[in-house]
């Protein structure tokens, strides 16, 4: 028995020796991770077709980004049938934000309720005589408007005035203790103490150095929706509207909290619709009892794209 054992282990030793010779000669691989890493680095200098086909997990579509064609998965669509959401570079996403073509995404934040009104930047021609726009120091800024026009400008918070062939935009600067114009026949809110300044944005300015962007900006109560938040309203997605330059668009459902107002409290938002005199969206009812769902969007790339429209 001992003889057989000696012979057996002697043969095993010979096999080990033979295997060692093969490995060190490069004829047999031993599966070392470092060797595989070196091989990959070498191939990266002159990649083969098979190497180029290897997927990069950092650039592949994420299943968690898929959703129905009409916005976040709220049980109204088949999420499994949705197309995967690929990552988009920042310049492409900025262009998509300008065209109202931001991609639909699954939003994990819980839905909340809001009700909506709308506001605009009215356009008027300068009058030879009328009610002047004054700054905080009481100095005339140049434009003169009719009684109703002045009150509309004060109520909306911004106004475009045609002066010598050019449109100039003036914005709410604050209010003083002195009433300049009695607007009580139009509005119960005491807007007659409003003072103005030349606006930075073409349609007026919001809060925190934001400018207004038509059909993107919403005025909010910051205690409910913080400034700089992205809000998704599914009811808005897919609805057509017209931009101030006449371009027809279809809304993607995303809005940016960049403004506020004295009458904006709680879950009430005010949607900025540019220069139009009427809202194109049926979900904006101006009725606090008619509430719809919204979600806060946490995606930093969407926020960055919309922020760019407000700077």
C-alpha positions as CSV (number, residue, x, y, z in Angstrom):
1,X,0.0,0.0,0.0
2,X,2.8,2.4,0.9
3,X,4.5,1.6,-2.5
4,X,1.4,2.5,-4.4
5,X,1.0,5.8,-2.4
6,X,4.7,6.7,-3.2
7,X,4.2,6.0,-6.8
8,X,1.0,8.0,-6.9
9,X,2.4,11.1,-5.3
10,X,5.5,10.8,-7.4
11,X,3.3,11.0,-10.5
12,X,1.5,14.0,-9.1
13,X,4.7,15.8,-8.5
14,X,5.7,15.2,-12.1
15,X,2.4,16.5,-13.3
16,X,2.8,19.7,-11.2
17,X,6.3,20.2,-12.6
18,X,5.0,19.8,-16.2
19,X,2.2,22.3,-15.5
20,X,4.6,24.8,-14.1
21,X,6.7,24.6,-17.2
22,X,3.7,25.2,-19.4
23,X,2.5,28.2,-17.4
24,X,5.8,29.9,-17.3
25,X,6.3,29.4,-21.0
26,X,3.0,31.3,-21.7
27,X,1.3,28.3,-23.3
28,X,-1.4,28.1,-20.5
29,X,-3.1,31.0,-18.7
30,X,-3.6,30.9,-15.0
31,X,-6.6,33.3,-14.8
32,X,-4.7,36.0,-12.8
33,X,-6.8,39.2,-12.6
34,X,-3.7,41.4,-13.0
35,X,-2.9,39.7,-16.3
36,X,-6.4,40.3,-17.6
37,X,-6.0,44.0,-16.6
38,X,-2.7,44.3,-18.4
39,X,-4.3,42.7,-21.5
40,X,-7.1,45.2,-21.5
41,X,-4.7,48.1,-21.2
42,X,-2.7,46.8,-24.2
43,X,-5.8,46.3,-26.3
44,X,-7.1,49.8,-25.4
45,X,-4.1,51.3,-27.4
46,X,-5.3,49.4,-30.5
47,X,-8.8,48.2,-29.8
48,X,-10.2,45.3,-31.8
49,X,-13.8,45.1,-32.9
50,X,-14.7,42.9,-30.0
51,X,-13.2,45.4,-27.6
52,X,-15.2,48.3,-29.1
53,X,-18.4,46.4,-28.6
54,X,-18.0,46.1,-24.9
55,X,-20.7,48.1,-23.1
56,X,-19.7,50.9,-20.8
57,X,-22.0,50.9,-17.7
58,X,-21.5,54.6,-17.2
59,X,-23.0,55.4,-20.7
60,X,-25.7,52.7,-21.0
61,X,-29.4,53.4,-20.6
62,X,-30.7,52.9,-17.1
63,X,-33.8,50.8,-16.6
64,X,-34.8,53.0,-13.7
65,X,-35.1,56.0,-16.1
66,X,-37.8,54.4,-18.3
67,X,-41.4,55.6,-18.1
68,X,-44.6,55.9,-20.1
69,X,-44.7,58.4,-22.9
70,X,-46.8,60.9,-20.8
71,X,-44.5,61.6,-17.9
72,X,-43.8,59.9,-14.6
73,X,-45.2,56.4,-13.9
74,X,-48.4,57.2,-12.0
75,X,-50.2,54.0,-12.8
76,X,-51.6,55.4,-16.1
77,X,-49.2,53.6,-18.4
78,X,-47.2,50.4,-18.9
79,X,-43.8,51.2,-17.5
80,X,-42.4,48.0,-19.0
81,X,-43.3,49.2,-22.5
82,X,-41.4,52.5,-22.1
83,X,-38.2,53.3,-23.9
84,X,-35.0,53.4,-21.8
85,X,-33.8,56.8,-21.0
86,X,-30.3,57.5,-22.2
87,X,-28.1,60.0,-20.6
88,X,-27.9,63.3,-22.5
89,X,-25.0,65.7,-22.5
90,X,-25.5,69.2,-21.0
91,X,-25.6,71.1,-24.3
92,X,-28.2,68.7,-25.8
93,X,-30.3,69.0,-22.6
94,X,-30.1,72.8,-22.8
95,X,-31.3,72.7,-26.3
96,X,-34.1,70.3,-25.3
97,X,-35.1,72.7,-22.5
98,X,-35.3,75.6,-25.0
99,X,-37.5,73.5,-27.3
100,X,-39.7,72.1,-24.5
101,X,-38.4,68.6,-25.4
102,X,-36.9,67.5,-22.0
103,X,-37.1,63.8,-21.7
104,X,-39.8,62.1,-19.6
105,X,-38.3,60.4,-16.5
106,X,-39.5,58.3,-13.6
107,X,-39.7,60.7,-10.6
108,X,-39.6,58.9,-7.3
109,X,-40.7,61.9,-5.2
110,X,-44.3,61.6,-3.9
111,X,-47.0,63.5,-5.7
112,X,-48.4,66.6,-4.1
113,X,-51.4,68.8,-4.8
114,X,-51.5,72.4,-6.3
115,X,-53.8,74.8,-7.9
116,X,-52.8,77.3,-10.5
117,X,-53.3,80.8,-11.9
118,X,-51.4,82.5,-14.6
119,X,-49.7,85.9,-15.2
120,X,-48.0,87.7,-18.1
121,X,-46.0,90.6,-19.2
122,X,-48.4,93.0,-20.9
123,X,-47.3,95.0,-23.9
124,X,-48.2,98.7,-24.4
125,X,-47.2,101.6,-26.5
126,X,-45.8,104.7,-24.8
127,X,-48.2,107.6,-24.5
128,X,-47.4,111.3,-24.8
129,X,-49.3,111.9,-21.6
130,X,-50.4,109.5,-18.9
131,X,-49.3,107.8,-15.7
132,X,-45.6,107.6,-15.3
133,X,-43.6,104.6,-14.2
134,X,-41.5,105.8,-11.2
135,X,-38.5,104.2,-9.5
136,X,-38.1,103.8,-5.7
137,X,-36.8,107.3,-5.5
138,X,-39.8,108.8,-7.3
139,X,-37.9,109.5,-10.5
140,X,-39.7,109.0,-13.8
141,X,-38.3,106.1,-15.9
142,X,-39.7,107.5,-19.2
143,X,-42.8,105.5,-20.1
144,X,-46.3,106.8,-19.6
145,X,-49.4,104.6,-19.7
146,X,-53.1,104.9,-19.4
147,X,-54.8,104.3,-16.0
148,X,-55.8,100.7,-16.8
149,X,-52.4,99.9,-18.4
150,X,-50.5,101.3,-15.4
151,X,-52.6,99.2,-13.0
152,X,-52.2,96.1,-15.1
153,X,-48.4,96.6,-15.2
154,X,-48.4,97.0,-11.4
155,X,-50.5,93.9,-10.9
156,X,-48.5,91.7,-13.2
157,X,-45.2,92.9,-11.9
158,X,-43.6,93.6,-15.3
159,X,-44.5,95.4,-18.5
160,X,-43.0,95.9,-22.0
161,X,-43.4,99.4,-23.4
162,X,-42.8,100.4,-27.1
163,X,-40.6,103.5,-27.0
164,X,-39.3,105.0,-30.2
165,X,-39.6,101.7,-32.0
166,X,-37.9,99.6,-29.3
167,X,-39.4,97.4,-26.7
168,X,-38.2,98.1,-23.1
169,X,-39.1,95.9,-20.2
170,X,-39.8,97.3,-16.7
171,X,-40.1,95.3,-13.6
172,X,-41.5,95.6,-10.1
173,X,-38.9,97.2,-7.8
174,X,-40.9,97.5,-4.6
175,X,-43.6,99.6,-3.1
176,X,-43.7,102.8,-1.1
177,X,-46.1,104.2,1.5
178,X,-47.4,106.7,-1.0
179,X,-50.1,105.7,-3.5
180,X,-49.3,107.0,-7.0
181,X,-52.3,105.5,-8.8
182,X,-55.7,104.4,-7.5
183,X,-56.3,101.0,-8.9
184,X,-59.1,100.0,-6.6
185,X,-61.6,100.0,-9.4
186,X,-59.7,97.1,-11.0
187,X,-58.0,95.3,-8.2
188,X,-58.6,94.9,-4.5
189,X,-54.9,94.4,-3.9
190,X,-53.1,97.8,-3.2
191,X,-50.9,97.9,-6.3
192,X,-51.1,101.7,-6.6
193,X,-47.9,102.0,-4.5
194,X,-45.8,100.0,-6.9
195,X,-42.5,101.3,-8.1
196,X,-40.5,100.0,-11.2
197,X,-37.0,99.6,-12.5
198,X,-35.5,98.6,-15.9
199,X,-35.6,94.8,-16.1
200,X,-32.7,92.6,-16.8
201,X,-34.6,89.9,-18.6
202,X,-36.5,90.5,-21.9
203,X,-39.8,89.5,-20.2
204,X,-39.0,90.7,-16.7
205,X,-37.3,89.5,-13.6
206,X,-38.2,87.1,-10.9
207,X,-36.6,86.5,-7.5
208,X,-33.0,85.7,-6.6
209,X,-31.6,87.3,-9.8
210,X,-33.6,84.9,-12.0
211,X,-35.2,86.2,-15.2
212,X,-38.6,85.2,-16.4
213,X,-38.9,82.5,-19.1
214,X,-42.3,82.1,-20.8
215,X,-44.1,78.8,-20.0
216,X,-41.2,77.7,-17.8
217,X,-41.3,80.1,-14.8
218,X,-43.7,79.7,-12.0
219,X,-44.2,81.9,-9.0
220,X,-44.4,80.0,-5.8
221,X,-44.7,80.2,-2.0
222,X,-41.1,79.3,-1.0
223,X,-42.3,77.8,2.2
224,X,-44.0,75.1,0.1
225,X,-41.8,75.0,-3.1
226,X,-38.3,76.4,-2.6
227,X,-36.9,78.8,-5.2
228,X,-34.8,77.0,-7.8
229,X,-37.0,73.8,-7.6
230,X,-38.0,72.0,-10.8
231,X,-41.7,71.0,-10.8
232,X,-43.2,68.4,-13.0
233,X,-46.9,68.7,-13.9
234,X,-48.1,65.7,-15.8
235,X,-51.3,67.6,-16.9
236,X,-49.1,70.0,-18.8
237,X,-47.2,67.4,-20.8
238,X,-48.3,67.2,-24.4
239,X,-50.3,70.4,-24.5
240,X,-49.6,72.9,-27.4
241,X,-48.9,76.6,-26.9
242,X,-47.4,79.6,-28.8
243,X,-44.2,81.3,-27.8
244,X,-43.9,85.1,-27.9
245,X,-42.1,84.9,-31.3
246,X,-44.9,82.9,-32.8
247,X,-43.2,79.5,-32.5
248,X,-45.6,76.6,-31.8
249,X,-44.4,74.3,-29.0
250,X,-45.7,71.2,-27.1
251,X,-45.0,71.4,-23.4
252,X,-42.9,68.7,-21.7
253,X,-44.4,69.3,-18.3
254,X,-41.3,70.9,-16.5
255,X,-41.4,74.2,-14.7
256,X,-38.9,76.2,-12.7
257,X,-39.7,78.1,-9.4
258,X,-38.2,81.5,-10.1
259,X,-40.7,84.0,-8.9
260,X,-43.2,84.8,-6.1
261,X,-46.0,87.3,-5.4
262,X,-48.0,88.7,-2.6
263,X,-51.0,86.6,-3.4
264,X,-49.1,83.4,-3.9
265,X,-49.6,81.4,-0.7
266,X,-49.5,77.7,0.2
267,X,-49.9,75.2,-2.7
268,X,-50.9,78.0,-5.1
269,X,-48.6,78.5,-8.2
270,X,-48.7,81.3,-10.8
271,X,-47.6,80.2,-14.3
272,X,-45.8,82.8,-16.4
273,X,-47.2,82.7,-20.0
274,X,-45.2,85.5,-21.6
275,X,-47.2,88.1,-23.5
276,X,-50.4,86.2,-24.1
277,X,-53.6,87.5,-22.8
278,X,-55.1,84.1,-22.0
279,X,-53.7,80.8,-20.7
280,X,-53.6,77.9,-23.2
281,X,-53.7,75.3,-20.5
282,X,-57.0,73.9,-19.2
283,X,-55.5,72.7,-16.0
284,X,-54.9,76.4,-15.0
285,X,-58.3,77.1,-13.6
286,X,-57.7,79.9,-11.1
287,X,-59.8,77.9,-8.7
288,X,-58.4,76.7,-5.4
289,X,-60.8,73.8,-5.3
290,X,-59.5,72.4,-8.7
291,X,-56.2,70.8,-7.7
292,X,-53.8,68.6,-9.7
293,X,-50.7,66.5,-8.9
294,X,-47.2,67.8,-9.2
295,X,-43.8,66.3,-8.3
296,X,-40.5,67.9,-7.3
297,X,-37.8,66.8,-9.8
298,X,-34.5,65.9,-8.1
299,X,-32.5,65.4,-11.3
300,X,-29.6,67.8,-11.3
301,X,-29.2,67.8,-15.1
302,X,-32.8,68.8,-15.7
303,X,-32.4,71.5,-13.0
304,X,-29.2,72.8,-14.6
305,X,-30.9,73.0,-18.1
306,X,-33.9,75.0,-16.7
307,X,-31.6,77.2,-14.6
308,X,-29.9,78.2,-17.8
309,X,-33.1,79.7,-19.1
310,X,-33.5,81.9,-16.0
311,X,-30.0,83.5,-15.8
